[in-house]
Amino acid sequence: MLINLKAKPGAKENKIEKLDDEHFAVSVKEPPVQGRANAAIIKLLAGYFGVMPSDVAIVSGHISRNKIIRINR
């Protein structure tokens, strides 16, 4: 499954907002430094979808706030 994601690093709390079936907004506390925000996003999405973090991958947008994420179920 592929989803479009709007990342919000450096937020006050970790939060996932489902905008529709394919679009999500994810806020994480981690700053966008050395991949820390991306790692936090992967961990948060894995918990949300009930999969292992290794089943969540960033397809595009590694250094962008707009990302495409693949989730293997």
SULVEN-V12137 format. One record per pair of residues at least 6 apart in sequence whose C-alpha atoms are under 6 Angstrom apart, sorted by the first residue. I is the first residue (numbers start at 1). J is the second residue. Records with the same first field share a line. If there is no record, write none. Layout:
I=J  J
This chain:
1=70  71
2=69  70
3=22  23  68  69
4=22  23  67  68
5=23  24  25  66  67
6=25  65  66
7=26  65
8=27
9=27  28  30  31  37
10=29  30  31
11=27  28  29
12=29
13=29
14=27  28  29
15=26  27
16=25  26
17=24  25
18=24
30=37
31=37
43=53
46=52  53
55=71  72
56=70  71
57=69  70
58=69
59=68  69
60=67  68
61=67
